[in-house]
Amino acid sequence: MTFLLSDRVRPIADWLLLEGNQLFDIDLLFAQLVDRVAQSGIPIGRVSLNLEILHPEVVGEGRVWLCGQATGTHRLNRVDTDMGEYLNSPVRRVDETGAPFRVRLAQEETNLPLLSRLTREGFLDYFIAPIQVQDKHRSAAMSFAAKRTPFTDEDIRDLTHIVAAVSPILEARVVRNIARDLLATYLGSGAGERVYAGQISRGDADNIFAAILFADLRSFTRFTADNLSTQVLERLNHWFDLAVDAVEAHGGEVLKFMGDGMLAIFPADMLNPREACGHALAAAATLHDAVTAWNAACPTGQTRIDYGLSLHLGHVAFGNIGGKRRLDFTVVGPAVNLASRLLEVAKVLDSHFVVSTAFAGCSGRAMRSVGVHPVRGLDLPEEIFVPC
């Protein structure tokens, strides 16, 4: 069956193919598309775009255009979001059926809260169509509501063609955003950007100068042995919430979780390492305050958090290591080894927080030596410092 685009849809389709396809920002693409639909003569008074995304904190995002108003945006969080609105929405119906859905609001009764509200606001017609995507695990839809006059059959046909024309362009942008979000989630923002930019060959690494942070829980082996796996996971998530927030609040990048341990870096300028050291020290202080506050209001059934943290400064290789088809993007090198081993020294010293000689010397902060101590795996002992 052949479908011919109408005279008012053809310019929109041409624009999407030649210009809209160059707009990588979904907000900008949506705004300019809606402007062209409105200028075509189709009597739209409201347009919405609903996209399901793949993000650890957000399940979906929406955009709503109302004639004469700025476009509004909203996100549905995975937690603390009332899903009742979605469950009783036209979007859910389209998600489940994969078919367009129309309600003539001026003539038909509806039990969907959104459509009842639109009727009260004076809208006369409503049409929603699925955005056709290849990834059947995700869903998306675009809706239109008329206020001046109901949609004609020609309007519905043209809106259907417009949604079909924009679908592959929107999907490409959603997939791009999902890829970048997932890389940032599982690798860290900086590492994720490097991988997305093409740094994927095994052994492909940059030599950088950085402050290195290791942190882990104390007595976690015993806790694991004495508790159910659900409680173990809950404790790890509480701990990593505090640790990750502290690092990211001061410009650091979390690279890896290892059991109850965490590795993070604060990239440094060799000519001014004091700035990176300052960020790392601020993150350590923020974590200390967060753990102290958490312990003071320790939830019922939870035990207090006890942890250790170490800081070092040095050169690291930042890039890809691993098998041919299974890689990790992380930092390696003697400086990383020393930073990791300092956690063991901190435990022996019964200290929550220790730093290396190199870090102490470049930090510009007052430090107190706690002596020279052997470090496992290293030939020479290391003088260990703690902040004054």
C-alpha positions as CSV (number, residue, x, y, z in Angstrom):
1,M,0.0,0.0,0.0
2,T,1.4,3.4,-1.0
3,F,0.9,6.5,1.3
4,L,1.4,9.9,-0.2
5,L,2.4,12.7,2.0
6,S,0.1,15.7,2.0
7,D,1.3,19.1,0.9
8,R,1.5,20.3,4.5
9,V,3.4,17.2,5.7
10,R,5.9,17.0,2.9
11,P,7.8,20.2,4.0
12,I,8.0,18.9,7.6
13,A,9.3,15.5,6.4
14,D,11.9,17.3,4.2
15,W,13.0,19.4,7.2
16,L,13.3,16.3,9.4
17,L,15.4,14.6,6.7
18,L,17.7,17.5,5.9
19,E,17.8,19.8,9.0
20,G,16.0,18.1,11.9
21,N,18.3,15.1,11.5
22,Q,21.2,17.4,12.4
23,L,19.7,18.4,15.8
24,F,21.1,16.1,18.4
25,D,19.3,17.7,21.4
26,I,15.9,16.2,21.8
27,D,14.4,19.3,23.4
28,L,15.5,21.4,20.5
29,L,14.2,18.8,17.9
30,F,10.9,18.6,19.7
31,A,10.4,22.4,19.9
32,Q,11.2,23.0,16.3
33,L,9.1,20.1,15.1
34,V,6.1,21.3,17.1
35,D,6.5,24.8,15.7
36,R,6.3,23.5,12.1
37,V,3.3,21.3,12.9
38,A,1.5,24.4,14.4
39,Q,2.4,26.5,11.3
40,S,1.1,23.8,9.0
41,G,-2.5,24.5,10.0
42,I,-3.2,21.4,12.1
43,P,-5.2,22.7,15.0
44,I,-2.8,21.6,17.9
45,G,-3.1,23.2,21.3
46,R,-1.1,20.6,23.2
47,V,1.7,18.2,22.2
48,S,3.5,15.7,24.4
49,L,6.4,13.5,23.9
50,N,6.9,10.5,26.2
51,L,10.1,8.4,26.1
52,E,11.1,5.4,28.1
53,I,14.8,5.4,28.9
54,L,17.3,3.1,30.5
55,H,18.8,4.8,33.5
56,P,19.4,3.6,37.1
57,E,17.4,6.5,38.6
58,V,14.9,7.5,35.8
59,V,12.4,5.3,34.1
60,G,11.1,7.8,31.6
61,E,11.0,11.5,30.6
62,G,8.3,13.6,29.1
63,R,7.9,17.0,27.3
64,V,4.7,18.9,27.0
65,W,4.1,21.9,24.7
66,L,1.0,24.1,25.2
67,C,0.1,26.8,22.8
68,G,1.5,30.1,24.0
69,Q,3.6,28.6,26.8
70,A,7.1,27.4,27.3
71,T,7.7,23.6,26.9
72,G,7.7,21.8,30.1
73,T,9.8,18.7,30.9
74,H,9.5,16.1,33.6
75,R,11.2,12.8,34.6
76,L,9.7,9.7,36.2
77,N,12.1,8.5,38.9
78,R,12.4,4.8,39.6
79,V,11.7,5.4,43.3
80,D,9.4,7.9,45.0
81,T,7.2,8.1,41.9
82,D,3.5,7.4,41.9
83,M,3.0,5.2,38.9
84,G,-0.8,5.5,39.2
85,E,-0.8,8.3,36.6
86,Y,0.9,6.2,34.1
87,L,-1.2,3.1,34.8
88,N,-4.3,5.1,34.0
89,S,-3.0,7.0,31.0
90,P,-3.3,6.9,27.2
91,V,0.5,6.3,27.1
92,R,0.1,2.9,28.8
93,R,-2.7,1.9,26.4
94,V,-0.4,2.7,23.4
95,D,2.5,0.9,25.1
96,E,0.5,-2.2,25.5
97,T,-1.3,-2.3,22.1
98,G,1.3,-0.6,19.9
99,A,-1.6,1.1,18.1
100,P,-2.7,4.7,17.9
101,F,-5.5,5.9,20.1
102,R,-8.0,8.7,19.6
103,V,-10.8,10.2,21.8
104,R,-13.1,12.8,20.6
105,L,-13.2,14.7,23.9
106,A,-16.2,16.8,23.0
107,Q,-18.3,13.7,22.2
108,E,-17.0,10.7,24.1
109,E,-16.9,9.8,27.8
110,T,-13.5,8.8,29.2
111,N,-12.3,7.4,32.5
112,L,-8.7,8.3,32.0
113,P,-7.7,11.2,34.4
114,L,-5.6,13.0,31.9
115,L,-8.3,13.1,29.2
116,S,-10.9,14.2,31.8
117,R,-8.6,17.1,32.7
118,L,-8.1,18.0,29.1
119,T,-11.8,18.0,28.6
120,R,-12.3,20.4,31.5
121,E,-9.6,22.6,30.1
122,G,-11.6,23.0,26.9
123,F,-9.8,20.5,24.6
124,L,-12.0,18.9,21.9
125,D,-10.0,16.1,20.5
126,Y,-7.0,13.9,21.5
127,F,-4.8,11.6,19.4
128,I,-1.7,9.6,20.5
129,A,0.5,7.5,18.3
130,P,3.4,5.2,19.2
131,I,6.8,6.1,18.1
132,Q,8.0,3.1,16.1
133,V,11.3,1.9,17.5
134,Q,13.4,-1.2,16.7
135,D,14.2,-1.8,20.4
136,K,11.0,-3.5,21.6
137,H,12.3,-3.3,25.2
138,R,11.6,0.5,25.1
139,S,8.5,2.4,24.3
140,A,7.7,5.9,23.2
141,A,4.7,7.9,22.2
142,M,3.6,11.3,20.9
143,S,0.2,12.9,21.5
144,F,-1.7,15.8,20.2
145,A,-4.8,17.6,21.5
146,A,-7.0,20.1,19.6
147,K,-8.7,23.1,21.3
148,R,-9.9,25.4,18.5
149,T,-11.6,22.8,16.5
150,P,-11.6,18.9,16.5
151,F,-9.2,17.1,14.3
152,T,-10.4,16.1,10.8
153,D,-9.6,12.7,9.3
154,E,-6.9,14.4,7.2
155,D,-5.4,15.9,10.4
156,I,-5.2,12.4,12.0
157,R,-3.6,11.0,8.8
158,D,-1.0,13.8,8.7
159,L,-0.2,13.5,12.4
160,T,0.3,9.8,11.9
161,H,2.7,10.5,9.1
162,I,4.6,13.1,11.1
163,V,5.1,10.7,14.0
164,A,6.3,8.0,11.6
165,A,8.8,10.5,10.0
166,V,10.3,11.6,13.3
167,S,10.4,8.1,14.9
168,P,13.8,7.0,13.6
169,I,15.4,10.4,14.4
170,L,14.1,10.3,17.9
171,E,15.1,6.7,18.4
172,A,18.7,7.5,17.3
173,R,18.9,10.2,19.9
174,V,17.4,8.1,22.7
175,V,19.7,5.2,21.9
176,R,22.7,7.7,22.0
177,N,21.6,9.0,25.3
178,I,21.1,5.6,26.7
179,A,24.5,4.5,25.6
180,R,26.2,7.5,27.2
181,D,24.1,7.1,30.4
182,L,25.0,3.4,30.7
183,L,28.7,4.0,30.1
184,A,28.7,6.7,32.7
185,T,26.8,4.4,35.1
186,Y,29.1,1.4,34.8
187,L,32.4,3.0,34.0
188,G,32.2,6.5,35.4
189,S,31.6,9.7,33.5
190,G,35.1,10.4,32.3
191,A,35.9,6.8,31.4
192,G,32.5,6.5,29.7
193,E,33.1,9.5,27.5
194,R,36.5,8.1,26.5
195,V,34.9,4.8,25.5
196,Y,32.1,6.5,23.7
197,A,34.6,8.6,21.8
198,G,36.3,5.4,20.5
199,Q,38.9,4.5,23.0
200,I,38.1,0.7,23.0
201,S,41.3,-1.1,22.0
202,R,42.9,-3.3,24.6
203,G,46.0,-1.6,25.9
204,D,44.9,1.8,24.8
205,A,45.6,3.9,27.8
206,D,46.7,7.5,28.7
207,N,49.3,8.3,31.3
208,I,47.8,10.7,33.7
209,F,48.7,12.3,37.0
210,A,46.0,11.9,39.7
211,A,45.1,11.8,43.4
212,I,44.0,8.2,44.0
213,L,41.4,7.3,46.6
214,F,40.6,3.9,48.0
215,A,37.9,3.2,50.6
216,D,36.4,0.1,52.1
217,L,34.2,-1.2,54.9
218,R,35.6,-2.6,58.0
219,S,34.4,-6.0,59.4
220,F,32.4,-6.6,56.3
221,T,33.5,-10.3,56.0
222,R,31.9,-10.9,59.4
223,F,28.8,-9.0,58.4
224,T,28.5,-11.0,55.3
225,A,28.8,-14.3,57.2
226,D,26.2,-13.2,59.8
227,N,23.5,-11.8,57.5
228,L,21.3,-12.7,54.5
229,S,22.3,-11.6,51.0
230,T,19.5,-9.1,50.9
231,Q,20.9,-7.4,54.0
232,V,24.4,-7.5,52.6
233,L,23.3,-5.8,49.4
234,E,21.3,-3.2,51.4
235,R,24.4,-2.4,53.5
236,L,26.6,-2.1,50.4
237,N,24.2,0.3,48.8
238,H,24.0,2.4,51.9
239,W,27.8,2.6,52.0
240,F,28.3,3.3,48.4
241,D,25.6,5.9,48.3
242,L,27.6,7.9,50.9
243,A,31.0,7.2,49.3
244,V,30.0,7.9,45.7
245,D,28.1,11.1,46.6
246,A,31.2,12.4,48.5
247,V,33.6,11.7,45.7
248,E,31.4,13.2,42.9
249,A,30.5,16.2,45.0
250,H,34.2,17.3,44.7
251,G,34.9,16.5,41.1
252,G,36.2,12.9,41.5
253,E,35.4,10.0,39.4
254,V,34.5,6.6,40.8
255,L,36.1,3.9,38.6
256,K,35.4,0.6,40.3
257,F,33.6,-1.2,43.1
258,M,35.5,-4.3,44.5
259,G,33.4,-6.1,47.0
260,D,33.0,-3.5,49.7
261,G,35.8,-1.4,48.3
262,M,35.8,1.6,46.0
263,L,38.5,3.1,43.7
264,A,38.2,6.7,42.6
265,I,40.6,9.3,41.1
266,F,40.9,13.1,41.0
267,P,42.9,14.0,37.9
268,A,45.7,16.4,38.7
269,D,47.8,19.0,36.9
270,M,51.5,18.0,37.5
271,L,52.3,21.7,37.9
272,N,49.5,22.2,40.4
273,P,48.7,18.9,42.2
274,R,47.5,20.8,45.3
275,E,44.1,21.4,43.7
276,A,43.4,17.7,43.1
277,C,44.7,16.9,46.6
278,G,42.3,19.5,47.9
279,H,39.4,17.9,46.1
280,A,40.3,14.5,47.4
281,L,40.7,15.8,51.0
282,A,37.3,17.5,50.7
283,A,35.7,14.3,49.5
284,A,37.2,12.4,52.5
285,A,35.9,15.0,54.9
286,T,32.4,14.9,53.3
287,L,32.4,11.1,53.5
288,H,33.4,11.3,57.2
289,D,30.6,13.8,57.9
290,A,28.1,11.7,56.0
291,V,29.0,8.4,57.8
292,T,28.9,10.2,61.1
293,A,25.4,11.5,60.4
294,W,24.3,8.1,59.1
295,N,25.6,6.4,62.3
296,A,23.9,8.9,64.5
297,A,20.6,8.1,63.0
298,C,21.3,4.5,62.3
299,P,18.1,2.8,61.0
300,T,16.5,0.1,63.1
301,G,18.2,-3.2,62.4
302,Q,21.3,-1.7,60.8
303,T,24.8,-1.7,62.4
304,R,27.0,1.4,62.4
305,I,29.3,1.9,59.4
306,D,33.0,1.6,60.0
307,Y,35.4,2.2,57.1
308,G,38.9,3.0,56.1
309,L,40.2,5.5,53.4
310,S,43.6,6.1,51.8
311,L,44.9,8.8,49.5
312,H,48.0,8.8,47.3
313,L,49.3,10.9,44.4
314,G,51.1,9.7,41.3
315,H,51.2,8.6,37.7
316,V,48.7,6.0,36.5
317,A,47.8,4.4,33.2
318,F,44.1,5.2,32.5
319,G,42.6,3.0,29.9
320,N,41.6,-0.5,28.7
321,I,42.8,-3.8,30.2
322,G,41.3,-7.3,30.1
323,G,40.5,-10.0,27.6
324,K,40.0,-9.6,23.9
325,R,36.2,-9.3,24.2
326,R,35.8,-8.4,27.9
327,L,37.5,-5.1,28.9
328,D,37.6,-2.9,31.9
329,F,38.4,0.8,31.8
330,T,40.4,1.7,34.9
331,V,43.7,2.9,36.3
332,V,46.7,0.7,36.9
333,G,50.3,1.2,38.0
334,P,52.5,1.3,41.1
335,A,50.7,4.3,42.4
336,V,47.4,2.4,42.4
337,N,49.0,-0.5,44.2
338,L,50.4,1.7,46.9
339,A,47.1,3.5,47.4
340,S,45.4,0.1,47.8
341,R,48.0,-1.2,50.2
342,L,47.7,1.9,52.4
343,L,44.2,0.7,53.4
344,E,45.9,-2.3,55.1
345,V,48.2,0.0,57.0
346,A,45.3,2.2,58.1
347,K,43.6,-0.8,59.6
348,V,46.8,-1.8,61.4
349,L,47.1,1.7,62.8
350,D,43.3,1.7,63.7
351,S,42.9,4.9,61.7
352,H,40.0,5.7,59.4
353,F,42.1,7.9,57.1
354,V,45.8,7.8,56.0
355,V,47.7,9.5,53.2
356,S,51.1,8.7,51.5
357,T,54.3,10.8,51.7
358,A,53.8,12.0,48.1
359,F,50.2,13.1,48.8
360,A,51.1,14.8,52.1
361,G,54.0,16.7,50.5
362,C,51.9,18.1,47.7
363,S,48.6,18.7,49.5
364,G,49.6,22.0,51.1
365,R,47.7,20.9,54.2
366,A,49.1,20.3,57.7
367,M,49.8,16.6,58.2
368,R,51.0,14.6,61.1
369,S,53.4,11.7,60.6
370,V,52.3,8.4,62.2
371,G,55.6,6.7,61.4
372,V,57.3,4.6,58.8
373,H,55.6,1.4,58.1
374,P,56.1,-1.6,55.8
375,V,53.7,-1.9,52.9
376,R,52.8,-5.4,51.6
377,G,54.3,-6.0,48.2
378,L,56.7,-3.1,48.3
379,D,60.5,-3.3,49.0
380,L,60.7,-0.1,50.9
381,P,58.6,1.1,53.8
382,E,56.4,4.2,53.5
383,E,56.0,7.1,55.9
384,I,52.3,7.5,56.7
385,F,50.5,10.7,57.5
386,V,47.1,11.7,58.8
387,P,45.5,15.1,58.6
388,C,46.0,17.3,61.6
